[in-house]
Amino acid sequence: MTRSTAPWRSSPFKYGRIDWLESNNEYWLERDAALRTDFHITSGFQTEDMPRIKYKSKMKEYYQKAGIATARYHMVDDYEGCKGSSSTRWATRW
């Protein structure tokens, strides 16, 4: 078998499949997930996992499933929604 006809030469992976990718850096979180998804690396978060670990509002569901208390929140669309939400919240809490 010559070097040019070796079976691994036709593979997109020159040195074998990538089986682990980790940077431990929040800045690269989305890029790491995209690379794992693109190269079929199953050792960490994939692209579809990003919303639930990136956005606090999406994390709440998973915290509640685990029995961890979470703070209430209200998404504000306009000034009136902001005013109404805060006055109601503080009036009932204190």
Number of C-alpha atoms within 10 A of each C-alpha: 6 5 8 9 9 10 9 13 12 10 11 9 11 9 9 9 12 12 11 10 15 13 10 9 8 10 9 12 18 17 14 21 22 18 15 22 16 11 13 13 18 14 11 13 20 20 16 10 12 15 13 14 13 13 10 10 14 13 14 18 14 12 12 11 9 9 9 10 10 11 5 8 10 11 9 12 8 8 9 9 12 13 11 11 15 11 11 10 13 9 8 7 7 5
